[in-house]
Amino acid sequence: MSRFLKTAIVLLAIAAMATPVMAEDMLSLGGQMRVRGWYTDVDGDDFTTSWLDQRLRIGGKLSVADGVSITFRTDITEQNWGNGGSEYGSGRMGSGQQWDRAHIDLTKGNVHVRAGQMYAGYGLAQTINSQDAGFKVDVKGAVPFSAFWLLDDQNGTSSDSYLYAANVGFKGDSFKANVFGGGQTKAVSMHENAYMIGADATFNLQALKLAAELDFFTGDADSNVDAMGTQFYVDAAFAATETMTVGGEFYYAQGADTDGSEMQYTVLGNDFNGYDPLFDLGTSLSNEQIGINRPFDFTGDNAGAIGARGYLKAKAGDAVNFGASIAYMEPEEDANTTIDSALFYAVGMKYAVMAHTSLQAQLQYIDIDDSDSEAADSIIAGGVGLFVNF
């Protein structure tokens, strides 16, 4: 064997051993695999359905250089069972894969810039939130500042749909606060120019924790329809013992005028992250396929909302967490809807089966007082899931 060939083999062997080490230093991975089952029953067997789904989520970060990184995330086989488009399953010949995050991050000193496909949002209620392609900048300091611009839809040179927002933060020994605002164009209609401004605050007073947010929406929803919305909520949570927390929430949102000249806004953006506090018990099943989404327009009729919720969250040892809640909601502008009121009940449980593995379950019931005899009066919904985080 020639000296050149021997040298080439040695160099290839060294490269083969060094490459995994370099890749391991550069690449960090994480994610979750879940398998879930669902059940809904509307009006006592008038409409009953059950189904199963699954998703393998893998995300990673490539640390390219000091202050330079690339982040990605993909969801694989995110479909209902039996709906894969192929008898061999969604992972083979099917389309059950999507890439929802892929962005560049540059950090130099107190300035961080992000470019690409990302999630961005502000507000405790995620009142501005979207996942799209765009730019984001964060500036650290005594008063942190953040802003982003996302392109939602490339409709043409004069009709692009986009979302932009900015946030200023404040922090003390026992509180955090933010003032934020933003605008949205041509997402609801081609004539939309909607804006909002809001503020949130959290206070940590030892055993008592308070959180609140106030938001105002204005602008144009369409050529002859005004964008409007004034909404407020407050959450007070008290640690009654080391293992039990009890709390209460109050919600208010102004309804739109009954003449059709207004449209109620509760969020700007495509609402990728969602917000379903009426059923939030600490499981990964609320705000999902059995959720009702935002409480500020729970009827879906631009009727606003007035209501309250009480909840309890507790631990039974190191392995079991459980919770229960009850909420009452009624429309602020009852002339916009046939729904007079609704009660929302929920119980949930999270059990640590093994390391990084949890079994979760949640059961929900909605009792609806509706003057429309054809509308649903009750909805029972439940979910159970096996989750592995890595």
Summary of the structure (lengths in Angstrom):
residues: 390
radius of gyration: 24.4
end to end distance: 47.1
largest distance: 92.2
contacts: 1231
relative contact order: 0.11
helix: 8%
strand: 61%
